[in-house]
Amino acid sequence: MDSPKLPPKKALPPENSDSNPWRSLGLFSMIIGDLLGFTGVGLGLGYWLWTHGQAPWWVVLGLGLLGLGLAFWRMFVIAKKEWK
C-alpha cells in the first residue's frame, strides 16, 4: 500500500525579509508603543507641572507635542534602519 503524499512544506521567509509577518507585527507594536509612551510621558509631566508647579496650561500641550515629536523622530530612525 502506498502512503499518502503530503504537500511540501513552505519555507519560512528570511529574518530580514519584509514579507515576514512577525517582523512587521513587531515593528508595528514598537511604533504604537513609542507613540503612546513618549506622548503619555510628555502629557503626564506637563500635567504634573501644571498642577504642582503652577505652570501655565499650555505647558501640558507643549510637552505633549514634544513627546509626540520625539516619537515621530524615533519612528524616522527605525524606518531609516529598515530601508537600508
mmCIF file of the N, C-alpha and C atoms, coordinates in Angstrom:
data_MODEL
# 
_entry.id   MODEL 
# 
loop_
_atom_site.group_PDB 
_atom_site.id 
_atom_site.type_symbol 
_atom_site.label_atom_id 
_atom_site.label_alt_id 
_atom_site.label_comp_id 
_atom_site.label_asym_id 
_atom_site.label_entity_id 
_atom_site.label_seq_id 
_atom_site.pdbx_PDB_ins_code 
_atom_site.Cartn_x 
_atom_site.Cartn_y 
_atom_site.Cartn_z 
_atom_site.occupancy 
_atom_site.B_iso_or_equiv 
_atom_site.pdbx_formal_charge 
_atom_site.auth_seq_id 
_atom_site.auth_comp_id 
_atom_site.auth_asym_id 
_atom_site.auth_atom_id 
_atom_site.pdbx_PDB_model_num 
ATOM 1   N N  . MET A 1 1  ? 0.829  -1.171 0.000  1.00 0.00 ? 1  MET A N  1 
ATOM 2   C CA . MET A 1 1  ? 0.000  0.000  0.000  1.00 0.00 ? 1  MET A CA 1 
ATOM 3   C C  . MET A 1 1  ? 0.879  1.243  0.000  1.00 0.00 ? 1  MET A C  1 
ATOM 4   N N  . ASP A 1 2  ? 0.467  2.223  -0.784 1.00 0.00 ? 2  ASP A N  1 
ATOM 5   C CA . ASP A 1 2  ? 1.223  3.474  -0.844 1.00 0.00 ? 2  ASP A CA 1 
ATOM 6   C C  . ASP A 1 2  ? 0.787  4.398  0.290  1.00 0.00 ? 2  ASP A C  1 
ATOM 7   N N  . SER A 1 3  ? 1.780  5.076  0.862  1.00 0.00 ? 3  SER A N  1 
ATOM 8   C CA . SER A 1 3  ? 1.454  6.052  1.899  1.00 0.00 ? 3  SER A CA 1 
ATOM 9   C C  . SER A 1 3  ? 0.953  7.332  1.223  1.00 0.00 ? 3  SER A C  1 
ATOM 10  N N  . PRO A 1 4  ? 0.069  8.054  1.895  1.00 0.00 ? 4  PRO A N  1 
ATOM 11  C CA . PRO A 1 4  ? -0.463 9.276  1.273  1.00 0.00 ? 4  PRO A CA 1 
ATOM 12  C C  . PRO A 1 4  ? 0.643  10.321 1.091  1.00 0.00 ? 4  PRO A C  1 
ATOM 13  N N  . LYS A 1 5  ? 0.560  11.026 -0.007 1.00 0.00 ? 5  LYS A N  1 
ATOM 14  C CA . LYS A 1 5  ? 1.563  12.057 -0.299 1.00 0.00 ? 5  LYS A CA 1 
ATOM 15  C C  . LYS A 1 5  ? 1.161  13.348 0.414  1.00 0.00 ? 5  LYS A C  1 
ATOM 16  N N  . LEU A 1 6  ? 2.093  13.889 1.156  1.00 0.00 ? 6  LEU A N  1 
ATOM 17  C CA . LEU A 1 6  ? 1.867  15.149 1.857  1.00 0.00 ? 6  LEU A CA 1 
ATOM 18  C C  . LEU A 1 6  ? 2.355  16.294 0.984  1.00 0.00 ? 6  LEU A C  1 
ATOM 19  N N  . PRO A 1 7  ? 1.674  17.420 1.071  1.00 0.00 ? 7  PRO A N  1 
ATOM 20  C CA . PRO A 1 7  ? 2.162  18.568 0.299  1.00 0.00 ? 7  PRO A CA 1 
ATOM 21  C C  . PRO A 1 7  ? 3.503  19.038 0.844  1.00 0.00 ? 7  PRO A C  1 
ATOM 22  N N  . PRO A 1 8  ? 4.343  19.621 0.010  1.00 0.00 ? 8  PRO A N  1 
ATOM 23  C CA . PRO A 1 8  ? 5.648  20.084 0.502  1.00 0.00 ? 8  PRO A CA 1 
ATOM 24  C C  . PRO A 1 8  ? 5.481  21.219 1.509  1.00 0.00 ? 8  PRO A C  1 
ATOM 25  N N  . LYS A 1 9  ? 6.379  21.275 2.470  1.00 0.00 ? 9  LYS A N  1 
ATOM 26  C CA . LYS A 1 9  ? 6.337  22.325 3.489  1.00 0.00 ? 9  LYS A CA 1 
ATOM 27  C C  . LYS A 1 9  ? 6.815  23.638 2.885  1.00 0.00 ? 9  LYS A C  1 
ATOM 28  N N  . LYS A 1 10 ? 6.182  24.692 3.317  1.00 0.00 ? 10 LYS A N  1 
ATOM 29  C CA . LYS A 1 10 ? 6.579  26.018 2.845  1.00 0.00 ? 10 LYS A CA 1 
ATOM 30  C C  . LYS A 1 10 ? 7.780  26.483 3.663  1.00 0.00 ? 10 LYS A C  1 
ATOM 31  N N  . ALA A 1 11 ? 8.726  27.073 2.994  1.00 0.00 ? 11 ALA A N  1 
ATOM 32  C CA . ALA A 1 11 ? 9.901  27.603 3.686  1.00 0.00 ? 11 ALA A CA 1 
ATOM 33  C C  . ALA A 1 11 ? 9.538  28.929 4.347  1.00 0.00 ? 11 ALA A C  1 
ATOM 34  N N  . LEU A 1 12 ? 10.103 29.168 5.511  1.00 0.00 ? 12 LEU A N  1 
ATOM 35  C CA . LEU A 1 12 ? 9.887  30.438 6.199  1.00 0.00 ? 12 LEU A CA 1 
ATOM 36  C C  . LEU A 1 12 ? 10.680 31.533 5.495  1.00 0.00 ? 12 LEU A C  1 
ATOM 37  N N  . PRO A 1 13 ? 10.137 32.739 5.451  1.00 0.00 ? 13 PRO A N  1 
ATOM 38  C CA . PRO A 1 13 ? 10.899 33.829 4.833  1.00 0.00 ? 13 PRO A CA 1 
ATOM 39  C C  . PRO A 1 13 ? 12.124 34.168 5.678  1.00 0.00 ? 13 PRO A C  1 
ATOM 40  N N  . PRO A 1 14 ? 13.137 34.760 5.074  1.00 0.00 ? 14 PRO A N  1 
ATOM 41  C CA . PRO A 1 14 ? 14.319 35.145 5.854  1.00 0.00 ? 14 PRO A CA 1 
ATOM 42  C C  . PRO A 1 14 ? 13.960 36.159 6.936  1.00 0.00 ? 14 PRO A C  1 
ATOM 43  N N  . GLU A 1 15 ? 14.808 36.243 7.961  1.00 0.00 ? 15 GLU A N  1 
ATOM 44  C CA . GLU A 1 15 ? 14.532 37.117 9.097  1.00 0.00 ? 15 GLU A CA 1 
ATOM 45  C C  . GLU A 1 15 ? 14.398 38.584 8.703  1.00 0.00 ? 15 GLU A C  1 
ATOM 46  N N  . ASN A 1 16 ? 15.210 39.038 7.795  1.00 0.00 ? 16 ASN A N  1 
ATOM 47  C CA . ASN A 1 16 ? 15.189 40.454 7.449  1.00 0.00 ? 16 ASN A CA 1 
ATOM 48  C C  . ASN A 1 16 ? 14.289 40.736 6.249  1.00 0.00 ? 16 ASN A C  1 
ATOM 49  N N  . SER A 1 17 ? 13.441 39.824 5.896  1.00 0.00 ? 17 SER A N  1 
ATOM 50  C CA . SER A 1 17 ? 12.547 39.995 4.765  1.00 0.00 ? 17 SER A CA 1 
ATOM 51  C C  . SER A 1 17 ? 11.351 40.846 5.165  1.00 0.00 ? 17 SER A C  1 
ATOM 52  N N  . ASP A 1 18 ? 10.861 41.669 4.242  1.00 0.00 ? 18 ASP A N  1 
ATOM 53  C CA . ASP A 1 18 ? 9.683  42.481 4.520  1.00 0.00 ? 18 ASP A CA 1 
ATOM 54  C C  . ASP A 1 18 ? 8.412  41.643 4.542  1.00 0.00 ? 18 ASP A C  1 
ATOM 55  N N  . SER A 1 19 ? 8.460  40.446 3.971  1.00 0.00 ? 19 SER A N  1 
ATOM 56  C CA . SER A 1 19 ? 7.262  39.614 3.922  1.00 0.00 ? 19 SER A CA 1 
ATOM 57  C C  . SER A 1 19 ? 7.062  38.803 5.196  1.00 0.00 ? 19 SER A C  1 
ATOM 58  N N  . ASN A 1 20 ? 7.969  38.914 6.157  1.00 0.00 ? 20 ASN A N  1 
ATOM 59  C CA . ASN A 1 20 ? 7.827  38.179 7.409  1.00 0.00 ? 20 ASN A CA 1 
ATOM 60  C C  . ASN A 1 20 ? 6.769  38.882 8.266  1.00 0.00 ? 20 ASN A C  1 
ATOM 61  N N  . PRO A 1 21 ? 5.628  38.216 8.510  1.00 0.00 ? 21 PRO A N  1 
ATOM 62  C CA . PRO A 1 21 ? 4.551  38.893 9.248  1.00 0.00 ? 21 PRO A CA 1 
ATOM 63  C C  . PRO A 1 21 ? 4.902  39.176 10.702 1.00 0.00 ? 21 PRO A C  1 
ATOM 64  N N  . TRP A 1 22 ? 5.727  38.347 11.331 1.00 0.00 ? 22 TRP A N  1 
ATOM 65  C CA . TRP A 1 22 ? 6.084  38.574 12.730 1.00 0.00 ? 22 TRP A CA 1 
ATOM 66  C C  . TRP A 1 22 ? 6.969  39.803 12.873 1.00 0.00 ? 22 TRP A C  1 
ATOM 67  N N  . ARG A 1 23 ? 7.845  40.007 11.912 1.00 0.00 ? 23 ARG A N  1 
ATOM 68  C CA . ARG A 1 23 ? 8.711  41.195 11.937 1.00 0.00 ? 23 ARG A CA 1 
ATOM 69  C C  . ARG A 1 23 ? 7.863  42.458 11.758 1.00 0.00 ? 23 ARG A C  1 
ATOM 70  N N  . SER A 1 24 ? 6.908  42.404 10.839 1.00 0.00 ? 24 SER A N  1 
ATOM 71  C CA . SER A 1 24 ? 6.027  43.557 10.621 1.00 0.00 ? 24 SER A CA 1 
ATOM 72  C C  . SER A 1 24 ? 5.195  43.850 11.862 1.00 0.00 ? 24 SER A C  1 
ATOM 73  N N  . LEU A 1 25 ? 4.693  42.806 12.504 1.00 0.00 ? 25 LEU A N  1 
ATOM 74  C CA . LEU A 1 25 ? 3.914  42.994 13.722 1.00 0.00 ? 25 LEU A CA 1 
ATOM 75  C C  . LEU A 1 25 ? 4.776  43.578 14.836 1.00 0.00 ? 25 LEU A C  1 
ATOM 76  N N  . GLY A 1 26 ? 6.019  43.119 14.936 1.00 0.00 ? 26 GLY A N  1 
ATOM 77  C CA . GLY A 1 26 ? 6.925  43.654 15.946 1.00 0.00 ? 26 GLY A CA 1 
ATOM 78  C C  . GLY A 1 26 ? 7.235  45.119 15.725 1.00 0.00 ? 26 GLY A C  1 
ATOM 79  N N  . LEU A 1 27 ? 7.484  45.501 14.480 1.00 0.00 ? 27 LEU A N  1 
ATOM 80  C CA . LEU A 1 27 ? 7.751  46.911 14.186 1.00 0.00 ? 27 LEU A CA 1 
ATOM 81  C C  . LEU A 1 27 ? 6.522  47.769 14.453 1.00 0.00 ? 27 LEU A C  1 
ATOM 82  N N  . PHE A 1 28 ? 5.345  47.249 14.088 1.00 0.00 ? 28 PHE A N  1 
ATOM 83  C CA . PHE A 1 28 ? 4.113  47.983 14.339 1.00 0.00 ? 28 PHE A CA 1 
ATOM 84  C C  . PHE A 1 28 ? 3.902  48.190 15.837 1.00 0.00 ? 28 PHE A C  1 
ATOM 85  N N  . SER A 1 29 ? 4.151  47.157 16.636 1.00 0.00 ? 29 SER A N  1 
ATOM 86  C CA . SER A 1 29 ? 3.960  47.293 18.077 1.00 0.00 ? 29 SER A CA 1 
ATOM 87  C C  . SER A 1 29 ? 4.986  48.240 18.692 1.00 0.00 ? 29 SER A C  1 
ATOM 88  N N  . MET A 1 30 ? 6.208  48.261 18.156 1.00 0.00 ? 30 MET A N  1 
ATOM 89  C CA . MET A 1 30 ? 7.203  49.228 18.641 1.00 0.00 ? 30 MET A CA 1 
ATOM 90  C C  . MET A 1 30 ? 6.757  50.656 18.349 1.00 0.00 ? 30 MET A C  1 
ATOM 91  N N  . ILE A 1 31 ? 6.218  50.880 17.164 1.00 0.00 ? 31 ILE A N  1 
ATOM 92  C CA . ILE A 1 31 ? 5.775  52.226 16.783 1.00 0.00 ? 31 ILE A CA 1 
ATOM 93  C C  . ILE A 1 31 ? 4.615  52.679 17.657 1.00 0.00 ? 31 ILE A C  1 
ATOM 94  N N  . ILE A 1 32 ? 3.626  51.812 17.862 1.00 0.00 ? 32 ILE A N  1 
ATOM 95  C CA . ILE A 1 32 ? 2.482  52.174 18.708 1.00 0.00 ? 32 ILE A CA 1 
ATOM 96  C C  . ILE A 1 32 ? 2.942  52.423 20.143 1.00 0.00 ? 32 ILE A C  1 
ATOM 97  N N  . GLY A 1 33 ? 3.842  51.573 20.638 1.00 0.00 ? 33 GLY A N  1 
ATOM 98  C CA . GLY A 1 33 ? 4.355  51.757 21.995 1.00 0.00 ? 33 GLY A CA 1 
ATOM 99  C C  . GLY A 1 33 ? 5.108  53.062 22.153 1.00 0.00 ? 33 GLY A C  1 
ATOM 100 N N  . ASP A 1 34 ? 5.911  53.414 21.161 1.00 0.00 ? 34 ASP A N  1 
ATOM 101 C CA . ASP A 1 34 ? 6.642  54.679 21.225 1.00 0.00 ? 34 ASP A CA 1 
ATOM 102 C C  . ASP A 1 34 ? 5.688  55.868 21.177 1.00 0.00 ? 34 ASP A C  1 
ATOM 103 N N  . LEU A 1 35 ? 4.701  55.812 20.292 1.00 0.00 ? 35 LEU A N  1 
ATOM 104 C CA . LEU A 1 35 ? 3.746  56.918 20.200 1.00 0.00 ? 35 LEU A CA 1 
ATOM 105 C C  . LEU A 1 35 ? 3.006  57.115 21.525 1.00 0.00 ? 35 LEU A C  1 
ATOM 106 N N  . LEU A 1 36 ? 2.505  56.033 22.080 1.00 0.00 ? 36 LEU A N  1 
ATOM 107 C CA . LEU A 1 36 ? 1.764  56.154 23.337 1.00 0.00 ? 36 LEU A CA 1 
ATOM 108 C C  . LEU A 1 36 ? 2.682  56.500 24.502 1.00 0.00 ? 36 LEU A C  1 
ATOM 109 N N  . GLY A 1 37 ? 3.865  55.915 24.525 1.00 0.00 ? 37 GLY A N  1 
ATOM 110 C CA . GLY A 1 37 ? 4.777  56.135 25.639 1.00 0.00 ? 37 GLY A CA 1 
ATOM 111 C C  . GLY A 1 37 ? 5.326  57.554 25.699 1.00 0.00 ? 37 GLY A C  1 
ATOM 112 N N  . PHE A 1 38 ? 5.921  58.009 24.602 1.00 0.00 ? 38 PHE A N  1 
ATOM 113 C CA . PHE A 1 38 ? 6.515  59.349 24.597 1.00 0.00 ? 38 PHE A CA 1 
ATOM 114 C C  . PHE A 1 38 ? 5.450  60.429 24.796 1.00 0.00 ? 38 PHE A C  1 
ATOM 115 N N  . THR A 1 39 ? 4.305  60.282 24.129 1.00 0.00 ? 39 THR A N  1 
ATOM 116 C CA . THR A 1 39 ? 3.245  61.275 24.280 1.00 0.00 ? 39 THR A CA 1 
ATOM 117 C C  . THR A 1 39 ? 2.675  61.241 25.696 1.00 0.00 ? 39 THR A C  1 
ATOM 118 N N  . GLY A 1 40 ? 2.500  60.041 26.239 1.00 0.00 ? 40 GLY A N  1 
ATOM 119 C CA . GLY A 1 40 ? 1.969  59.920 27.594 1.00 0.00 ? 40 GLY A CA 1 
ATOM 120 C C  . GLY A 1 40 ? 2.894  60.520 28.636 1.00 0.00 ? 40 GLY A C  1 
ATOM 121 N N  . VAL A 1 41 ? 4.190  60.292 28.485 1.00 0.00 ? 41 VAL A N  1 
ATOM 122 C CA . VAL A 1 41 ? 5.147  60.872 29.440 1.00 0.00 ? 41 VAL A CA 1 
ATOM 123 C C  . VAL A 1 41 ? 5.140  62.389 29.325 1.00 0.00 ? 41 VAL A C  1 
ATOM 124 N N  . GLY A 1 42 ? 5.069  62.909 28.101 1.00 0.00 ? 42 GLY A N  1 
ATOM 125 C CA . GLY A 1 42 ? 5.007  64.366 27.930 1.00 0.00 ? 42 GLY A CA 1 
ATOM 126 C C  . GLY A 1 42 ? 3.762  64.960 28.552 1.00 0.00 ? 42 GLY A C  1 
ATOM 127 N N  . LEU A 1 43 ? 2.622  64.309 28.308 1.00 0.00 ? 43 LEU A N  1 
ATOM 128 C CA . LEU A 1 43 ? 1.375  64.812 28.903 1.00 0.00 ? 43 LEU A CA 1 
ATOM 129 C C  . LEU A 1 43 ? 1.388  64.681 30.428 1.00 0.00 ? 43 LEU A C  1 
ATOM 130 N N  . GLY A 1 44 ? 1.910  63.570 30.926 1.00 0.00 ? 44 GLY A N  1 
ATOM 131 C CA . GLY A 1 44 ? 1.963  63.376 32.367 1.00 0.00 ? 44 GLY A CA 1 
ATOM 132 C C  . GLY A 1 44 ? 2.865  64.377 33.061 1.00 0.00 ? 44 GLY A C  1 
ATOM 133 N N  . LEU A 1 45 ? 4.026  64.606 32.489 1.00 0.00 ? 45 LEU A N  1 
ATOM 134 C CA . LEU A 1 45 ? 4.944  65.587 33.063 1.00 0.00 ? 45 LEU A CA 1 
ATOM 135 C C  . LEU A 1 45 ? 4.358  66.993 32.989 1.00 0.00 ? 45 LEU A C  1 
ATOM 136 N N  . GLY A 1 46 ? 3.718  67.311 31.873 1.00 0.00 ? 46 GLY A N  1 
ATOM 137 C CA . GLY A 1 46 ? 3.071  68.620 31.739 1.00 0.00 ? 46 GLY A CA 1 
ATOM 138 C C  . GLY A 1 46 ? 1.948  68.801 32.730 1.00 0.00 ? 46 GLY A C  1 
ATOM 139 N N  . TYR A 1 47 ? 1.145  67.747 32.913 1.00 0.00 ? 47 TYR A N  1 
ATOM 140 C CA . TYR A 1 47 ? 0.051  67.847 33.883 1.00 0.00 ? 47 TYR A CA 1 
ATOM 141 C C  . TYR A 1 47 ? 0.590  68.014 35.301 1.00 0.00 ? 47 TYR A C  1 
ATOM 142 N N  . TRP A 1 48 ? 1.643  67.283 35.609 1.00 0.00 ? 48 TRP A N  1 
ATOM 143 C CA . TRP A 1 48 ? 2.235  67.419 36.946 1.00 0.00 ? 48 TRP A CA 1 
ATOM 144 C C  . TRP A 1 48 ? 2.772  68.830 37.168 1.00 0.00 ? 48 TRP A C  1 
ATOM 145 N N  . LEU A 1 49 ? 3.460  69.374 36.161 1.00 0.00 ? 49 LEU A N  1 
ATOM 146 C CA . LEU A 1 49 ? 3.967  70.742 36.293 1.00 0.00 ? 49 LEU A CA 1 
ATOM 147 C C  . LEU A 1 49 ? 2.832  71.753 36.392 1.00 0.00 ? 49 LEU A C  1 
ATOM 148 N N  . TRP A 1 50 ? 1.731  71.486 35.697 1.00 0.00 ? 50 TRP A N  1 
ATOM 149 C CA . TRP A 1 50 ? 0.589  72.393 35.715 1.00 0.00 ? 50 TRP A CA 1 
ATOM 150 C C  . TRP A 1 50 ? -0.097 72.389 37.082 1.00 0.00 ? 50 TRP A C  1 
ATOM 151 N N  . THR A 1 51 ? -0.246 71.197 37.678 1.00 0.00 ? 51 THR A N  1 
ATOM 152 C CA . THR A 1 51 ? -0.967 71.123 38.952 1.00 0.00 ? 51 THR A CA 1 
ATOM 153 C C  . THR A 1 51 ? -0.071 71.417 40.147 1.00 0.00 ? 51 THR A C  1 
ATOM 154 N N  . HIS A 1 52 ? 1.150  70.907 40.138 1.00 0.00 ? 52 HIS A N  1 
ATOM 155 C CA . HIS A 1 52 ? 2.023  71.069 41.311 1.00 0.00 ? 52 HIS A CA 1 
ATOM 156 C C  . HIS A 1 52 ? 3.029  72.209 41.167 1.00 0.00 ? 52 HIS A C  1 
ATOM 157 N N  . GLY A 1 53 ? 3.416  72.495 39.954 1.00 0.00 ? 53 GLY A N  1 
ATOM 158 C CA . GLY A 1 53 ? 4.431  73.525 39.763 1.00 0.00 ? 53 GLY A CA 1 
ATOM 159 C C  . GLY A 1 53 ? 3.873  74.870 39.366 1.00 0.00 ? 53 GLY A C  1 
ATOM 160 N N  . GLN A 1 54 ? 2.539  74.982 39.315 1.00 0.00 ? 54 GLN A N  1 
ATOM 161 C CA . GLN A 1 54 ? 1.869  76.236 38.948 1.00 0.00 ? 54 GLN A CA 1 
ATOM 162 C C  . GLN A 1 54 ? 2.311  76.758 37.576 1.00 0.00 ? 54 GLN A C  1 
ATOM 163 N N  . ALA A 1 55 ? 2.591  75.856 36.658 1.00 0.00 ? 55 ALA A N  1 
ATOM 164 C CA . ALA A 1 55 ? 2.942  76.238 35.287 1.00 0.00 ? 55 ALA A CA 1 
ATOM 165 C C  . ALA A 1 55 ? 1.658  76.571 34.528 1.00 0.00 ? 55 ALA A C  1 
ATOM 166 N N  . PRO A 1 56 ? 1.758  77.378 33.470 1.00 0.00 ? 56 PRO A N  1 
ATOM 167 C CA . PRO A 1 56 ? 0.552  77.689 32.681 1.00 0.00 ? 56 PRO A CA 1 
ATOM 168 C C  . PRO A 1 56 ? 0.009  76.444 31.970 1.00 0.00 ? 56 PRO A C  1 
ATOM 169 N N  . TRP A 1 57 ? -1.253 76.528 31.536 1.00 0.00 ? 57 TRP A N  1 
ATOM 170 C CA . TRP A 1 57 ? -1.932 75.374 30.927 1.00 0.00 ? 57 TRP A CA 1 
ATOM 171 C C  . TRP A 1 57 ? -1.254 74.914 29.651 1.00 0.00 ? 57 TRP A C  1 
ATOM 172 N N  . TRP A 1 58 ? -0.625 75.815 28.920 1.00 0.00 ? 58 TRP A N  1 
ATOM 173 C CA . TRP A 1 58 ? -0.049 75.442 27.630 1.00 0.00 ? 58 TRP A CA 1 
ATOM 174 C C  . TRP A 1 58 ? 1.216  74.597 27.779 1.00 0.00 ? 58 TRP A C  1 
ATOM 175 N N  . VAL A 1 59 ? 1.740  74.471 29.004 1.00 0.00 ? 59 VAL A N  1 
ATOM 176 C CA . VAL A 1 59 ? 2.888  73.585 29.232 1.00 0.00 ? 59 VAL A CA 1 
ATOM 177 C C  . VAL A 1 59 ? 2.473  72.130 28.987 1.00 0.00 ? 59 VAL A C  1 
ATOM 178 N N  . VAL A 1 60 ? 1.239  71.778 29.367 1.00 0.00 ? 60 VAL A N  1 
ATOM 179 C CA . VAL A 1 60 ? 0.731  70.427 29.112 1.00 0.00 ? 60 VAL A CA 1 
ATOM 180 C C  . VAL A 1 60 ? 0.711  70.164 27.615 1.00 0.00 ? 60 VAL A C  1 
ATOM 181 N N  . LEU A 1 61 ? 0.183  71.108 26.870 1.00 0.00 ? 61 LEU A N  1 
ATOM 182 C CA . LEU A 1 61 ? 0.113  70.980 25.417 1.00 0.00 ? 61 LEU A CA 1 
ATOM 183 C C  . LEU A 1 61 ? 1.510  70.927 24.801 1.00 0.00 ? 61 LEU A C  1 
ATOM 184 N N  . GLY A 1 62 ? 2.392  71.792 25.250 1.00 0.00 ? 62 GLY A N  1 
ATOM 185 C CA . GLY A 1 62 ? 3.748  71.842 24.692 1.00 0.00 ? 62 GLY A CA 1 
ATOM 186 C C  . GLY A 1 62 ? 4.537  70.571 24.955 1.00 0.00 ? 62 GLY A C  1 
ATOM 187 N N  . LEU A 1 63 ? 4.474  70.055 26.174 1.00 0.00 ? 63 LEU A N  1 
ATOM 188 C CA . LEU A 1 63 ? 5.216  68.830 26.477 1.00 0.00 ? 63 LEU A CA 1 
ATOM 189 C C  . LEU A 1 63 ? 4.590  67.609 25.805 1.00 0.00 ? 63 LEU A C  1 
ATOM 190 N N  . GLY A 1 64 ? 3.265  67.613 25.647 1.00 0.00 ? 64 GLY A N  1 
ATOM 191 C CA . GLY A 1 64 ? 2.619  66.534 24.906 1.00 0.00 ? 64 GLY A CA 1 
ATOM 192 C C  . GLY A 1 64 ? 3.055  66.524 23.450 1.00 0.00 ? 64 GLY A C  1 
ATOM 193 N N  . LEU A 1 65 ? 3.113  67.702 22.844 1.00 0.00 ? 65 LEU A N  1 
ATOM 194 C CA . LEU A 1 65 ? 3.575  67.803 21.457 1.00 0.00 ? 65 LEU A CA 1 
ATOM 195 C C  . LEU A 1 65 ? 5.066  67.482 21.336 1.00 0.00 ? 65 LEU A C  1 
ATOM 196 N N  . LEU A 1 66 ? 5.845  67.841 22.333 1.00 0.00 ? 66 LEU A N  1 
ATOM 197 C CA . LEU A 1 66 ? 7.261  67.487 22.327 1.00 0.00 ? 66 LEU A CA 1 
ATOM 198 C C  . LEU A 1 66 ? 7.432  65.967 22.382 1.00 0.00 ? 66 LEU A C  1 
ATOM 199 N N  . GLY A 1 67 ? 6.650  65.315 23.227 1.00 0.00 ? 67 GLY A N  1 
ATOM 200 C CA . GLY A 1 67 ? 6.683  63.852 23.295 1.00 0.00 ? 67 GLY A CA 1 
ATOM 201 C C  . GLY A 1 67 ? 6.255  63.217 21.985 1.00 0.00 ? 67 GLY A C  1 
ATOM 202 N N  . LEU A 1 68 ? 5.222  63.763 21.360 1.00 0.00 ? 68 LEU A N  1 
ATOM 203 C CA . LEU A 1 68 ? 4.773  63.257 20.061 1.00 0.00 ? 68 LEU A CA 1 
ATOM 204 C C  . LEU A 1 68 ? 5.853  63.456 19.006 1.00 0.00 ? 68 LEU A C  1 
ATOM 205 N N  . GLY A 1 69 ? 6.516  64.593 19.036 1.00 0.00 ? 69 GLY A N  1 
ATOM 206 C CA . GLY A 1 69 ? 7.607  64.847 18.099 1.00 0.00 ? 69 GLY A CA 1 
ATOM 207 C C  . GLY A 1 69 ? 8.769  63.881 18.297 1.00 0.00 ? 69 GLY A C  1 
ATOM 208 N N  . LEU A 1 70 ? 9.100  63.594 19.551 1.00 0.00 ? 70 LEU A N  1 
ATOM 209 C CA . LEU A 1 70 ? 10.169 62.617 19.821 1.00 0.00 ? 70 LEU A CA 1 
ATOM 210 C C  . LEU A 1 70 ? 9.784  61.221 19.331 1.00 0.00 ? 70 LEU A C  1 
ATOM 211 N N  . ALA A 1 71 ? 8.501  60.869 19.475 1.00 0.00 ? 71 ALA A N  1 
ATOM 212 C CA . ALA A 1 71 ? 8.040  59.566 18.990 1.00 0.00 ? 71 ALA A CA 1 
ATOM 213 C C  . ALA A 1 71 ? 8.162  59.490 17.474 1.00 0.00 ? 71 ALA A C  1 
ATOM 214 N N  . PHE A 1 72 ? 7.803  60.558 16.780 1.00 0.00 ? 72 PHE A N  1 
ATOM 215 C CA . PHE A 1 72 ? 7.932  60.560 15.322 1.00 0.00 ? 72 PHE A CA 1 
ATOM 216 C C  . PHE A 1 72 ? 9.395  60.542 14.902 1.00 0.00 ? 72 PHE A C  1 
ATOM 217 N N  . TRP A 1 73 ? 10.253 61.187 15.664 1.00 0.00 ? 73 TRP A N  1 
ATOM 218 C CA . TRP A 1 73 ? 11.693 61.121 15.360 1.00 0.00 ? 73 TRP A CA 1 
ATOM 219 C C  . TRP A 1 73 ? 12.205 59.694 15.502 1.00 0.00 ? 73 TRP A C  1 
ATOM 220 N N  . ARG A 1 74 ? 11.769 59.011 16.540 1.00 0.00 ? 74 ARG A N  1 
ATOM 221 C CA . ARG A 1 74 ? 12.168 57.610 16.734 1.00 0.00 ? 74 ARG A CA 1 
ATOM 222 C C  . ARG A 1 74 ? 11.633 56.725 15.608 1.00 0.00 ? 74 ARG A C  1 
ATOM 223 N N  . MET A 1 75 ? 10.396 57.000 15.161 1.00 0.00 ? 75 MET A N  1 
ATOM 224 C CA . MET A 1 75 ? 9.857  56.255 14.013 1.00 0.00 ? 75 MET A CA 1 
ATOM 225 C C  . MET A 1 75 ? 10.715 56.483 12.777 1.00 0.00 ? 75 MET A C  1 
ATOM 226 N N  . PHE A 1 76 ? 11.173 57.697 12.568 1.00 0.00 ? 76 PHE A N  1 
ATOM 227 C CA . PHE A 1 76 ? 12.029 58.014 11.430 1.00 0.00 ? 76 PHE A CA 1 
ATOM 228 C C  . PHE A 1 76 ? 13.342 57.247 11.513 1.00 0.00 ? 76 PHE A C  1 
ATOM 229 N N  . VAL A 1 77 ? 13.938 57.186 12.696 1.00 0.00 ? 77 VAL A N  1 
ATOM 230 C CA . VAL A 1 77 ? 15.201 56.470 12.876 1.00 0.00 ? 77 VAL A CA 1 
ATOM 231 C C  . VAL A 1 77 ? 15.011 54.972 12.621 1.00 0.00 ? 77 VAL A C  1 
ATOM 232 N N  . ILE A 1 78 ? 13.916 54.403 13.125 1.00 0.00 ? 78 ILE A N  1 
ATOM 233 C CA . ILE A 1 78 ? 13.643 52.982 12.901 1.00 0.00 ? 78 ILE A CA 1 
ATOM 234 C C  . ILE A 1 78 ? 13.420 52.714 11.424 1.00 0.00 ? 78 ILE A C  1 
ATOM 235 N N  . ALA A 1 79 ? 12.655 53.565 10.762 1.00 0.00 ? 79 ALA A N  1 
ATOM 236 C CA . ALA A 1 79 ? 12.377 53.373 9.336  1.00 0.00 ? 79 ALA A CA 1 
ATOM 237 C C  . ALA A 1 79 ? 13.651 53.529 8.512  1.00 0.00 ? 79 ALA A C  1 
ATOM 238 N N  . LYS A 1 80 ? 14.504 54.425 8.924  1.00 0.00 ? 80 LYS A N  1 
ATOM 239 C CA . LYS A 1 80 ? 15.772 54.625 8.208  1.00 0.00 ? 80 LYS A CA 1 
ATOM 240 C C  . LYS A 1 80 ? 16.641 53.359 8.286  1.00 0.00 ? 80 LYS A C  1 
ATOM 241 N N  . LYS A 1 81 ? 16.650 52.707 9.443  1.00 0.00 ? 81 LYS A N  1 
ATOM 242 C CA . LYS A 1 81 ? 17.405 51.456 9.591  1.00 0.00 ? 81 LYS A CA 1 
ATOM 243 C C  . LYS A 1 81 ? 16.784 50.356 8.740  1.00 0.00 ? 81 LYS A C  1 
ATOM 244 N N  . GLU A 1 82 ? 15.467 50.322 8.633  1.00 0.00 ? 82 GLU A N  1 
ATOM 245 C CA . GLU A 1 82 ? 14.791 49.272 7.870  1.00 0.00 ? 82 GLU A CA 1 
ATOM 246 C C  . GLU A 1 82 ? 14.974 49.460 6.370  1.00 0.00 ? 82 GLU A C  1 
ATOM 247 N N  . TRP A 1 83 ? 15.111 50.693 5.917  1.00 0.00 ? 83 TRP A N  1 
ATOM 248 C CA . TRP A 1 83 ? 15.226 50.958 4.482  1.00 0.00 ? 83 TRP A CA 1 
ATOM 249 C C  . TRP A 1 83 ? 16.617 50.658 3.948  1.00 0.00 ? 83 TRP A C  1 
ATOM 250 N N  . LYS A 1 84 ? 17.587 50.552 4.834  1.00 0.00 ? 84 LYS A N  1 
ATOM 251 C CA . LYS A 1 84 ? 18.957 50.295 4.370  1.00 0.00 ? 84 LYS A CA 1 
ATOM 252 C C  . LYS A 1 84 ? 19.128 48.893 3.880  1.00 0.00 ? 84 LYS A C  1 
# 
